[in-house]
Amino acid sequence: KVKPQLEEKEGKTFDVFTAVEFKTQVVAGTNYFIKVHVGNDEFMHLRVFRSLPHENKPLSLHGYQSSKTKHDELDFF
């Protein structure tokens, strides 16, 4: 659901887009911190927000970090 949002921000498309790890943080909703393999040896860290159920809003990409590797630790940001 957030792949098109990231592609728009980056100005490119990703043939590979596979989540390999994630962490959650409960706020007024939930932040998901997701390590995504985007091809070759490239990874990105995404922060995706899911609002509370009664707000009925779609998932949204709230931030990302590019130029990550498979071994970079996934931290809150």
Solvent accessible surface area in square Angstrom, and as a share of the most:
residue,aa,sasa,rsa
1,K,192,0.81
2,V,13,0.07
3,K,63,0.27
4,P,85,0.53
5,Q,59,0.26
6,L,0,0.00
7,E,31,0.14
8,E,146,0.65
9,K,119,0.50
10,E,57,0.25
11,G,68,0.65
12,K,96,0.41
13,T,108,0.63
14,F,13,0.05
15,D,147,0.76
16,V,56,0.32
17,F,56,0.23
18,T,73,0.42
19,A,67,0.52
20,V,80,0.46
21,E,73,0.33
22,F,130,0.54
23,K,67,0.29
24,T,64,0.37
25,Q,67,0.30
26,V,126,0.73
27,V,68,0.39
28,A,76,0.59
29,G,5,0.05
30,T,28,0.16
31,N,19,0.10
32,Y,51,0.20
33,F,2,0.01
34,I,32,0.16
35,K,10,0.04
36,V,3,0.02
37,H,46,0.20
38,V,14,0.08
39,G,12,0.11
40,N,140,0.72
41,D,125,0.65
42,E,83,0.37
43,F,15,0.06
44,M,4,0.02
45,H,2,0.01
46,L,1,0.01
47,R,57,0.21
48,V,4,0.02
49,F,41,0.17
50,R,120,0.44
51,S,9,0.06
52,L,70,0.35
53,P,123,0.77
54,H,149,0.66
55,E,72,0.32
56,N,137,0.70
57,K,132,0.56
58,P,112,0.71
59,L,38,0.19
60,S,34,0.22
61,L,12,0.06
62,H,96,0.43
63,G,18,0.17
64,Y,63,0.24
65,Q,64,0.28
66,S,53,0.34
67,S,102,0.66
68,K,49,0.21
69,T,68,0.39
70,K,133,0.56
71,H,164,0.73
72,D,48,0.25
73,E,128,0.57
74,L,0,0.00
75,D,77,0.40
76,F,112,0.47
77,F,66,0.28
